[in-house]
Amino acid sequence: MEFGDIFQQFLEQRNNLKVIFVGSSDEDGQPNCAPKMLIDITKPNKVFYVDFITSRSYTNIQQNWQSSLAIMDDKMFSGFRLNGFSQIIDSGREYTNVKEKW
């Protein structure tokens, strides 16, 4: 399945989702996976979630932008995984818009 198809399914499920799991690793490859509160999903490929500056995920993403998001719809017993790059947004218009949705 192509990324666009997976992301479209993700968009269709967004109203049922509250938590996503973020997999990241530090610059030495030490892995970490943690649940995060989902805020919004927008086309073509953006997923916004809350993280704290004291978390391992936040520190890892500062060192290594590669990450994986895992989503589980427990009612349909189906899941999705998106691999790509994360970016920390802590200011600007996009940050303000996402913060208002939260």
Secondary structure, DSSP 8 states (H G I E B T S, - for coil): --HHHHHHHHHHHGGG--EEEEEEE-TT--EEEEEEEEEEEETTTEEEEE--TTSHHHHHHHH--EEEEEEEETTTTEEEEEEEE-----SHHHHHHHHHH-
